[in-house]
Amino acid sequence: MGEANAPRSQRIDSTSATIPVARMTSTVALHDGRAGNARQAMALARALDADAGECRLQPRAPWRWLAPRVLPGATHGFGGEFAALIARPPAIAVGCGRQAALATRLLRARGSRAVQILDPRIDARHWDLVVAPEHDGLRADNVIQMLGSLHPVDDLWLAQTRRDAAHLAALPSPQTVLLVGGPTRHAALDDAGFAALLARLSAHAHHESGSFSVVASRRTPDAWRASLSNVSADIPGIRWRDERDGPNPYAGLLAHANRIACTPDSVNMLSEAAATLAPVFVWSADIATGRLRAFLDALRSRGRVRDLDDALAPFAVDPLRETARVASEVRRRLALPIA
């Protein structure tokens, strides 16, 4: 559940225009290349330092097997880019994921302040700070809890994205956008239910003369992708299955949406939707179990999301902006200058 539910084409391009190690700044994000880990590490690093650099790790055996535990020679376990970085340690190292947890430990031993995102599954004392979701239940003096996950979605990001995808403003309002994940062991969703969801939202868009767009993700089953073609072409909107349908419109649709509907399976996807200015409706939230259910219940108790119903009535929104809050807390605890 800590991994991203990003589509095959990166959903939020938070890792573009990164700074090479050779020109490294005082803050560096470290990750293993997985979309969810990269997005969270870069979001926090950039919130701390707009010029933050990036180090993509290349984990090697045997060190990757036991990360974040340290084995002899571990400084050689992540490829040349990391080797160059550890020779010139940054002031702040921000990592996300198990492999990055080892890398940030190693940089801390060389003098960097280490901030690790997600529960490293060993004692948090090995890092200066650990940032972990509330629903993970991790408690320690150096742990900062967050609701959901980190990402770059804020007012500036939304405004820029609306400009970058200005053509989407031409879709009829209200624009309803469905963000689609897929079945998981914590959300036993089925094909028939998804087909009914598409029919339900299509009918609602037709009734209110609006538009209906759908964006699939990496974990969306092929049967669900295929069912997008069943949405009537008479209903305006974009139905994106994968790269066969062109560039991923996720970011632009997120920024232009008047309402967002989500499947209940991805903390990352729900966190990004909840950071927008649009009401968010969750399909089949009660089917979720475990920590995912705890996260959904927290969003519902705060009034940020509602269960999907037939009315889809608008409601007042207080955007969930955990990245800025966490960055502020990191600055305070590490006595960093205010950005």
C-alpha positions in Angstrom: 0.0 0.0 0.0 3.0 2.3 0.4 3.7 2.0 -3.3 2.2 4.4 -5.8 -0.8 3.7 -7.9 0.6 6.0 -10.6 -0.3 5.2 -14.2 2.4 3.8 -16.5 3.0 7.3 -17.7 4.1 9.2 -14.6 1.0 10.8 -13.1 2.6 13.8 -11.6 5.9 14.9 -13.1 7.6 15.9 -9.9 10.9 14.4 -10.9 11.5 16.4 -14.1 14.3 18.9 -14.5 16.2 17.4 -11.6 19.7 18.5 -10.7 22.6 16.0 -11.5 24.9 14.9 -8.7 27.7 16.8 -10.3 25.9 20.0 -9.6 24.3 18.9 -6.4 22.7 21.3 -4.0 22.4 21.1 -0.2 19.2 19.0 -0.3 19.0 15.7 -2.2 16.1 13.3 -2.7 16.9 9.6 -2.9 14.7 6.8 -4.3 14.8 3.5 -6.1 13.0 4.8 -9.2 9.5 3.5 -8.2 7.0 6.1 -9.0 5.5 6.4 -5.5 8.8 6.6 -3.8 10.2 9.1 -6.3 7.2 11.3 -6.0 7.2 11.4 -2.2 10.9 12.0 -1.9 11.0 14.7 -4.5 7.9 16.4 -3.1 9.4 16.8 0.3 12.9 17.7 -0.9 11.5 20.4 -3.2 9.3 21.7 -0.4 12.4 22.1 1.7 14.6 23.4 -1.1 13.3 24.4 -4.5 16.7 23.5 -6.0 16.9 20.1 -4.4 18.8 17.5 -6.4 17.9 13.8 -7.0 19.8 10.6 -6.7 18.2 7.5 -8.3 19.6 4.4 -6.6 20.6 1.3 -8.4 20.4 -1.3 -5.6 22.8 -4.3 -5.8 22.9 -7.6 -4.1 23.6 -8.5 -1.4 23.0 -5.1 0.2 19.5 -4.6 -1.4 18.3 -7.9 0.2 18.6 -6.7 3.8 18.1 -2.9 3.4 17.9 -0.8 5.5 20.2 -3.0 7.6 23.8 -2.2 7.0 26.2 -4.9 5.7 29.9 -4.4 5.1 30.6 -2.5 1.9 27.1 -1.0 1.7 28.5 2.3 0.4 29.1 0.4 -2.9 25.6 -1.0 -3.1 23.7 1.7 -5.0 25.7 2.4 -8.2 28.0 5.2 -9.4 25.6 8.1 -8.8 25.3 7.3 -5.1 29.0 6.7 -4.8 29.6 10.2 -6.1 27.0 11.6 -3.7 28.4 9.9 -0.6 31.9 11.3 -1.5 30.2 14.8 -1.2 27.4 14.3 1.3 24.6 16.8 1.1 23.4 18.8 4.1 19.9 17.2 3.9 19.2 13.7 2.5 15.5 12.9 2.0 14.7 9.2 1.1 11.6 7.2 0.5 11.3 3.4 0.4 13.4 0.6 1.9 16.4 1.0 -0.4 16.6 4.7 0.2 16.3 4.1 4.0 19.7 2.3 3.8 21.2 5.1 1.6 20.0 7.8 4.0 21.5 5.9 6.9 24.8 5.8 5.1 24.7 9.5 4.3 23.9 10.3 7.9 27.0 8.5 9.0 28.9 10.8 6.7 27.3 13.9 8.2 24.1 14.5 6.4 20.8 15.1 8.2 18.7 12.2 7.2 14.9 12.4 6.7 13.2 9.0 5.8 9.7 8.8 4.4 7.6 5.7 5.2 8.2 3.2 8.1 11.7 1.8 7.6 10.7 -1.3 9.6 13.6 -1.0 12.0 14.2 1.4 14.9 13.6 5.1 13.8 16.7 6.2 15.8 18.8 5.5 12.8 17.5 8.6 11.1 17.2 12.2 12.3 13.5 12.2 11.3 11.1 9.6 10.0 7.9 10.7 8.2 5.2 8.0 8.3 1.5 7.7 7.6 -0.8 7.9 10.6 -2.4 4.6 9.7 1.0 2.8 10.1 0.9 3.5 13.8 4.6 4.3 14.1 5.4 6.2 17.2 8.8 7.7 18.3 10.1 11.1 19.4 11.6 11.7 15.9 8.6 10.5 13.9 6.4 13.0 12.1 3.0 11.5 11.3 1.1 12.4 8.1 -2.4 11.7 6.8 -1.9 9.9 3.5 1.2 10.5 1.3 3.3 13.4 0.1 3.1 14.9 -3.3 3.5 18.3 -5.1 -0.2 19.2 -5.4 -0.9 22.7 -4.0 -2.4 25.9 -5.3 0.7 26.8 -7.4 0.9 23.3 -8.9 -2.8 23.4 -9.7 -2.6 26.8 -11.3 0.4 25.9 -13.5 -1.2 22.6 -14.5 -4.4 24.3 -15.5 -2.3 26.6 -17.8 -0.3 23.6 -19.2 -3.5 21.8 -19.9 -5.7 24.7 -20.9 -7.4 22.7 -23.6 -9.2 20.7 -20.9 -11.1 23.8 -19.9 -13.2 23.4 -23.0 -14.8 20.2 -21.6 -18.4 20.9 -20.5 -18.9 21.6 -16.8 -19.3 20.1 -14.4 -16.3 18.0 -15.2 -16.5 14.7 -13.4 -13.2 12.8 -13.3 -12.9 9.2 -12.2 -9.4 8.0 -10.9 -9.1 4.3 -11.3 -6.8 1.9 -9.4 -7.7 -1.8 -9.2 -8.4 -4.7 -6.8 -6.0 -5.3 -4.0 -5.9 -7.6 -1.0 -7.2 -4.6 1.0 -9.9 -3.6 -1.5 -11.7 -6.6 -3.1 -13.2 -4.8 -6.1 -14.9 -6.7 -8.9 -15.4 -6.3 -12.6 -19.2 -6.1 -12.5 -19.1 -3.4 -9.8 -16.7 -1.3 -11.9 -18.9 -1.6 -15.0 -21.9 -0.5 -13.0 -19.8 2.5 -11.7 -19.0 3.6 -15.2 -22.6 3.4 -16.2 -23.7 5.3 -13.1 -21.3 8.2 -13.6 -21.9 8.3 -17.4 -25.7 8.6 -16.8 -25.1 11.4 -14.2 -22.9 13.3 -16.6 -25.5 13.0 -19.4 -28.3 14.1 -17.1 -26.4 17.3 -16.1 -25.0 18.0 -19.6 -21.5 17.8 -18.2 -18.4 15.8 -19.0 -17.0 12.5 -17.7 -13.3 11.6 -17.9 -11.6 8.4 -16.6 -7.9 7.8 -16.0 -6.6 4.3 -15.5 -3.4 3.4 -13.7 -0.7 0.8 -13.6 -2.7 -1.6 -11.6 -6.0 -1.3 -13.5 -7.1 -4.7 -14.8 -7.2 -5.2 -18.6 -11.0 -5.9 -18.3 -11.5 -2.5 -16.7 -9.5 -0.7 -19.3 -11.5 -2.4 -22.0 -14.8 -1.4 -20.4 -13.9 2.3 -20.8 -14.9 1.9 -24.5 -18.4 1.1 -23.3 -18.9 4.8 -22.2 -20.9 6.5 -24.9 -18.9 8.7 -27.3 -21.8 11.1 -27.0 -20.7 12.0 -23.5 -17.8 14.5 -23.6 -14.6 13.6 -21.8 -11.4 11.7 -22.0 -11.2 8.0 -21.3 -7.5 7.1 -20.9 -6.6 3.4 -20.8 -2.8 3.7 -21.3 -0.2 5.2 -23.7 -2.2 3.9 -26.6 -4.6 6.8 -25.9 -1.8 9.4 -26.0 -0.1 11.4 -23.2 -1.4 10.7 -19.8 -4.0 13.5 -19.0 -4.1 12.7 -15.2 -2.5 16.0 -14.0 -4.6 18.2 -16.2 -7.9 16.5 -15.4 -7.0 16.6 -11.7 -6.5 20.4 -11.9 -9.7 21.1 -14.0 -12.1 18.7 -12.2 -15.2 20.0 -10.6 -15.7 16.8 -8.8 -13.4 13.7 -8.4 -14.5 10.1 -8.0 -11.9 7.5 -6.8 -11.7 3.8 -6.4 -10.8 3.1 -2.7 -7.5 1.2 -3.2 -4.7 3.7 -3.3 -3.5 6.0 -0.5 -1.4 8.0 -3.0 -4.2 8.6 -5.5 -6.7 9.6 -2.7 -4.1 11.9 -1.1 -3.6 13.8 -4.4 -7.3 14.0 -5.1 -7.9 15.3 -1.6 -5.2 18.1 -2.1 -7.3 19.6 -5.0 -10.1 22.1 -4.6 -12.7 19.6 -5.8 -15.2 17.5 -3.8 -14.0 13.9 -3.7 -16.3 10.9 -3.7 -15.0 7.4 -2.9 -16.6 4.3 -4.5 -17.1 1.3 -2.2 -15.1 2.8 0.6 -16.6 0.3 3.1 -15.0 -2.6 1.2 -11.5 -1.5 2.3 -9.8 -3.2 5.1 -6.8 -2.7 7.4 -4.7 0.4 7.3 -6.3 1.5 4.0 -9.7 1.5 5.8 -8.2 3.5 8.6 -7.0 6.1 6.1 -10.3 6.3 4.4 -12.2 6.6 7.7 -9.8 9.5 8.7 -10.6 11.3 5.4 -14.3 10.8 5.9 -14.3 11.9 9.5 -12.6 15.1 8.5 -15.3 15.7 5.8 -12.7 15.8 3.0 -14.2 12.9 1.1 -17.7 11.4 1.0 -19.1 8.0 -0.1 -20.1 8.0 -3.7 -23.9 8.3 -4.1 -26.4 9.1 -6.8 -26.6 12.8 -6.0 -22.9 13.7 -6.2 -23.9 17.0 -4.5 -21.1 19.6 -4.2 -19.7 20.3 -0.7 -17.3 22.8 0.9 -13.7 21.6 0.6 -10.7 22.1 2.9 -7.8 20.8 0.7 -5.5 18.3 2.4 -2.0 19.7 2.1 0.3 17.5 4.1 3.5 18.1 2.2 3.7 21.8 3.2 2.8 20.9 6.8 5.4 18.1 7.0 8.1 20.3 5.4 7.4 23.1 8.0 7.7 20.5 10.8 11.0 19.2 9.3 12.4 22.7 9.2 11.4 23.3 12.8 12.8 20.1 14.2 16.1 20.4 12.2 16.4 24.1 12.9 16.5 24.8 9.1 16.0 28.3 7.7 12.4 29.2 6.7 12.0 28.9 3.0 
